[in-house]
Amino acid sequence: FISAVGNDPRCYSHTAFLRASEVISKTGIRSEDIANKLVQFANEVKNSVEEQIEIDFPDEFLDPITYTVMSDPVKLPTGMTVDRSSILTHLMSKSTDPFTNQPLTEADLVPGKKQLY
């Protein structure tokens, strides 16, 4: 879980977690124990991210929406390959192809090769 959080910039910012801990401490909306656990979690995530080995993956392994390595690639009707999680996230807010703005649904996605890495 820690690694997954650290690899998703949409849900993790070390600074934001530390700031949230400060707000908790200053306002007293939660116990000091909760604030400390939040800092501990943020530090564990940061350490996890720093420990990961940097691998220079070929561009075709990278999702063009998030620029992260695809683990569940799917093809769009236009032929573009993206990671399932990123396109499903996009489809939750807008039912269009993010590259052409044409209508798109989950049923239009064609599974690609599993686990590119």
N, C-alpha and C positions, 0 to 999 in steps of 0.2 A: 504494500500500500504506500509506504513511504517513497519508494522509487517511482511509482506511478504519479504521485502528487508532484514530485520534483520535476518530472519530465513533461508536465502539462502546464505551460506558462499561462493558460487561461484560468487556472485555479490556484497557482502558487506564486507568491512574491514574498521573499524572505522579509523584506522591509515592511510589507503590509501585515504580516503575522506579528512582527515585533511591535509595530504601531498599535495593533489590536490589543496586545498585552498591556501596553502603556495605558490605553484607554480604560481597560478593565481595572487596572490598578488605581488610576486616578479617580474614576467615577464610582468604584465599588459595586458595579452592577453584577459582578461575580466575585467569588472568593479569590484570595491571593494565590491559593493552590491552583486554581484554574488558569490564572495568568502565567504562573510558572510552568505548568504543563504545556501551555501554548508555546512558550519560548523554547522549551525542551523539544517539542515536536518540530518547530521551525528549524532548530539547529540540527536535528537528526536528518531532516529532509535536505538541508544545505550540505551536510557532510556526505550524504548518499549521492547527491548530484556531483559533488567534487571528486568522489572516488571513482566515478564511472570513467572508463577508458574512452577517449575520443577516437572514433573510427570514421574515416572519411568514406562514406557510402557514395556510390555512383548516383547521379541525379535521378535516374529512373527508379531508384528505391525510395526517393523522398516524395512525400505527399505535397502537391503543389499548393495546397491551401495552408497547411501548417508548417511545412518544411521540416517535418519529422519523418523518421523511417516508418514506412507503412508495414503494419503487421497483418492487416486484412484488406488487401487491395480489391477494389471493384472498378469496373469500367462503366463510364457514363455513356449514354447513347451517342455522344459526339466522338467517342473513342478515347477520351481522356481517362487516365487511371488515377484514382484517389483512394485514400484510406476510408474504409467504411465509417469509422467513428467520426471523422471530420465532415463527411458529406451528410451523415445523419444529423449531426449538430446543426449544420447549415439548413437542412430541410425542416428542422423544428421552427425556424423563424421565417423561412421563405421557401416556397415550393417551386424553386427554379434551379436550373443548372447555374452554378456560380460563375461559369465562364462565358455562357452564351445568353443567359437570362431566359432561356426557353423553359416551359413547364417541365417539371421533373418530380417523380415520386420514388419511393423506396423500391417499388416493383420494377422500375426501369433499370435498376442497378444489376450488372452482370458480374458474378463472382470471378475474381482473378486467381492467380496462384496464391496459395496460403503460405504464410511465414516466409517473407523474403530474406530474413536474416536469421 
